[in-house]
């Protein structure tokens, strides 16, 4: 075999991967409709048209299934970030790279769009905040989704660092601290909009769009170089 030639995937491995993905598809249908607490492995096996024993060959618990869904959610979000952050093609000028602050605005807009268009995946990420794991010795499925989630936040860190270099973002900011603040505040506002807007509207006559727009302005104002 010539060095560097990709290893051929066997038909058996292809079938196994297809079944793995089909099980996650089934788990999404069950968990997104029933909720994680009320969903069961029996329900997933039935939706996937598999025996329960076969299901357990792929996933040992409902939490493992949830983490596979969470990996998909983080992967989808990160891909949307990357697609939106690509340099723009300007006629006669070639590719025009965004400033770091423009990149952060883009990430905010994409995250808001993700929230509106992918509520189930957003809720999976939101539930992730309550997940418990051992960072000293994470299980394989934990490590995969943790790394994908961290990769999404690292894109925010990269944009802050870029902004500090190009002068669009405050130079006194610690990039990691600012990125987690950016991420946490955005998650918090969207969680408020999702779960508490009835109370907010009743007592203060505010709309979700107002809170989101104000959050956007506050974040950008905080990050921008004065």
Secondary structure per residue as TSV (DSSP state, phi and psi in degrees):
chain	resnum	aa	ss	phi	psi
A	1	X	-	360.0	134.7
A	2	X	-	-69.4	134.2
A	3	X	T	-60.1	134.6
A	4	X	T	96.1	-10.7
A	5	X	-	-70.6	127.8
A	6	X	-	-60.9	142.2
A	7	X	-	-69.4	130.8
A	8	X	-	-72.3	133.7
A	9	X	-	-86.6	129.2
A	10	X	-	-74.5	154.0
A	11	X	H	-55.3	-34.7
A	12	X	H	-64.2	-43.4
A	13	X	H	-66.3	-36.2
A	14	X	H	-64.1	-45.1
A	15	X	H	-62.8	-40.4
A	16	X	H	-64.0	-41.8
A	17	X	H	-66.6	-40.2
A	18	X	H	-63.2	-41.0
A	19	X	H	-66.7	-40.4
A	20	X	H	-56.6	-48.6
A	21	X	H	-67.1	-36.8
A	22	X	H	-65.3	-35.1
A	23	X	H	-66.2	-41.8
A	24	X	H	-65.3	-39.1
A	25	X	H	-57.0	-45.5
A	26	X	H	-65.2	-40.9
A	27	X	H	-62.9	-39.5
A	28	X	H	-60.5	-45.4
A	29	X	H	-59.4	-44.9
A	30	X	H	-71.1	-50.8
A	31	X	H	-68.4	-38.6
A	32	X	H	-70.1	-28.2
A	33	X	H	-90.1	-35.7
A	34	X	H	-96.7	-24.9
A	35	X	-	92.1	149.7
A	36	X	T	-61.2	-39.8
A	37	X	T	-66.7	-38.8
A	38	X	T	-90.2	-15.1
A	39	X	-	-72.4	154.6
A	40	X	-	-138.9	161.2
A	41	X	H	-63.9	-34.2
A	42	X	H	-60.6	-42.7
A	43	X	H	-63.0	-42.1
A	44	X	H	-65.9	-44.0
A	45	X	H	-59.3	-42.5
A	46	X	H	-65.1	-43.9
A	47	X	H	-63.9	-36.9
A	48	X	H	-82.9	-5.7
A	49	X	T	58.5	47.2
A	50	X	-	-127.2	155.9
A	51	X	-	-71.3	151.6
A	52	X	H	-60.8	-35.5
A	53	X	H	-61.8	-39.9
A	54	X	H	-65.7	-41.5
A	55	X	H	-57.8	-43.0
A	56	X	H	-70.0	-15.7
A	57	X	H	-68.6	-26.7
A	58	X	H	-99.5	-39.2
A	59	X	-	-137.3	128.2
A	60	X	S	-83.4	-17.4
A	61	X	S	-158.1	168.8
A	62	X	H	-64.8	-34.8
A	63	X	H	-64.5	-37.1
A	64	X	H	-63.5	-40.0
A	65	X	H	-63.5	-44.6
A	66	X	H	-59.2	-40.9
A	67	X	H	-69.3	-29.7
A	68	X	H	-67.6	-37.8
A	69	X	H	-66.7	-41.7
A	70	X	H	-61.5	-39.8
A	71	X	H	-59.3	-44.5
A	72	X	H	-60.1	-41.0
A	73	X	H	-63.2	-49.3
A	74	X	H	-64.0	-40.2
A	75	X	H	-63.0	-44.5
A	76	X	H	-60.8	-45.1
A	77	X	H	-64.1	-45.1
A	78	X	H	-64.7	-39.2
A	79	X	H	-63.9	-37.5
A	80	X	H	-65.9	-40.7
A	81	X	H	-58.9	-50.4
A	82	X	H	-61.7	-41.9
A	83	X	H	-63.1	-41.9
A	84	X	H	-74.0	-24.9
A	85	X	H	-86.2	-3.7
A	86	X	S	-60.8	141.0
A	87	X	-	-55.5	143.4
A	88	X	E	-86.2	143.1
A	89	X	E	-88.8	115.6
A	90	X	E	-108.3	127.5
A	91	X	T	-57.4	126.5
A	92	X	T	83.3	-8.7
A	93	X	T	-123.0	-4.7
A	94	X	E	73.8	-155.3
A	95	X	E	-75.2	131.5
A	96	X	E	-113.8	111.1
A	97	X	-	-76.7	138.8
A	98	X	-	-70.2	153.5
A	99	X	-	-71.6	166.0
A	100	X	H	-59.2	-41.1
A	101	X	H	-66.3	-39.7
A	102	X	H	-61.1	-39.6
A	103	X	H	-62.6	-39.4
A	104	X	H	-67.7	-38.8
A	105	X	H	-62.1	-41.2
A	106	X	H	-61.8	-44.9
A	107	X	H	-61.3	-42.1
A	108	X	H	-58.9	-48.3
A	109	X	H	-62.7	-41.8
A	110	X	H	-65.4	-40.2
A	111	X	H	-63.8	-41.3
A	112	X	H	-65.0	-40.5
A	113	X	H	-64.5	-41.7
A	114	X	H	-60.0	-42.0
A	115	X	H	-59.7	-45.4
A	116	X	H	-72.1	-36.2
A	117	X	H	-99.2	-15.1
A	118	X	-	-134.4	57.9
A	119	X	H	-58.5	-38.6
A	120	X	H	-66.6	-42.8
A	121	X	H	-67.7	-37.8
A	122	X	H	-60.6	-42.9
A	123	X	H	-65.0	-33.7
A	124	X	H	-63.2	-43.4
A	125	X	H	-66.3	-39.1
A	126	X	H	-63.0	-42.9
A	127	X	H	-65.3	-28.8
A	128	X	H	-55.2	-29.0
A	129	X	T	-60.6	-24.6
A	130	X	T	-97.5	-1.0
A	131	X	-	-74.1	141.9
A	132	X	-	-112.0	137.7
A	133	X	-	-155.7	163.0
A	134	X	-	-98.8	104.8
A	135	X	T	-66.9	-24.9
A	136	X	T	-71.3	-31.2
A	137	X	S	-149.5	68.6
A	138	X	-	-70.2	146.4
A	139	X	-	-67.2	161.9
A	140	X	H	-57.9	-43.8
A	141	X	H	-70.1	-28.9
A	142	X	H	-69.3	-43.0
A	143	X	H	-63.5	-38.3
A	144	X	H	-63.3	-49.6
A	145	X	H	-75.5	-30.7
A	146	X	H	-61.5	-45.7
A	147	X	H	-65.5	-35.9
A	148	X	H	-69.0	-38.8
A	149	X	H	-66.4	-42.8
A	150	X	H	-64.5	-35.2
A	151	X	H	-62.1	-36.0
A	152	X	H	-65.4	-43.8
A	153	X	H	-67.9	-33.9
A	154	X	H	-64.2	-26.4
A	155	X	H	-65.5	-36.0
A	156	X	H	-66.2	-44.2
A	157	X	H	-58.6	-43.2
A	158	X	H	-60.7	-41.2
A	159	X	H	-68.0	-36.0
A	160	X	H	-66.8	-43.9
A	161	X	H	-63.0	-41.6
A	162	X	H	-62.4	-42.4
A	163	X	H	-64.5	-35.5
A	164	X	H	-65.7	-34.9
A	165	X	H	-73.8	-41.6
A	166	X	H	-88.9	-0.7
A	167	X	T	85.7	7.3
A	168	X	S	-90.4	-18.3
A	169	X	B	-119.1	146.7
A	170	X	-	-52.8	132.4
A	171	X	T	-77.4	-15.6
A	172	X	T	-86.4	-2.3
A	173	X	S	-81.4	140.1
A	174	X	-	-81.6	121.5
A	175	X	H	-60.1	-44.5
A	176	X	H	-66.7	-44.0
A	177	X	H	-61.2	-45.6
A	178	X	H	-65.2	-37.2
A	179	X	H	-65.6	-43.6
A	180	X	H	-70.1	-32.2
A	181	X	H	-65.4	-46.3
A	182	X	H	-54.0	-49.9
A	183	X	H	-66.9	-48.0
A	184	X	H	-65.4	-41.7
A	185	X	H	-67.8	-37.7
A	186	X	H	-65.5	-44.6
A	187	X	H	-60.7	-41.7
A	188	X	H	-64.0	-44.2
A	189	X	H	-64.8	-42.3
A	190	X	H	-68.1	-33.9
A	191	X	H	-67.1	-39.9
A	192	X	H	-61.7	-46.3
A	193	X	H	-60.9	-39.9
A	194	X	H	-72.4	-39.0
A	195	X	H	-110.2	-20.5
A	196	X	H	-124.1	8.6
A	197	X	H	-64.7	-28.9
A	198	X	H	-60.7	-43.3
A	199	X	H	-68.0	-45.3
A	200	X	H	-61.0	-45.4
A	201	X	H	-64.9	-39.1
A	202	X	H	-66.6	-46.0
A	203	X	H	-88.6	-27.5
A	204	X	H	-128.9	4.5
A	205	X	-	52.8	38.5
A	206	X	-	-102.5	149.2
A	207	X	-	-105.1	156.4
A	208	X	H	-56.9	-40.5
A	209	X	H	-61.0	-35.6
A	210	X	H	-65.6	-44.7
A	211	X	H	-64.3	-42.7
A	212	X	H	-65.7	-44.4
A	213	X	H	-62.9	-40.2
A	214	X	H	-67.0	-40.9
A	215	X	H	-59.0	-45.0
A	216	X	H	-57.0	-47.7
A	217	X	H	-63.7	-42.4
A	218	X	H	-63.8	-46.1
A	219	X	H	-62.3	-48.1
A	220	X	H	-64.1	-40.9
A	221	X	H	-63.2	-38.9
A	222	X	H	-66.3	-40.2
A	223	X	H	-80.8	-31.6
A	224	X	B	-67.0	142.2
A	225	X	-	-70.3	131.3
A	226	X	-	-87.9	360.0
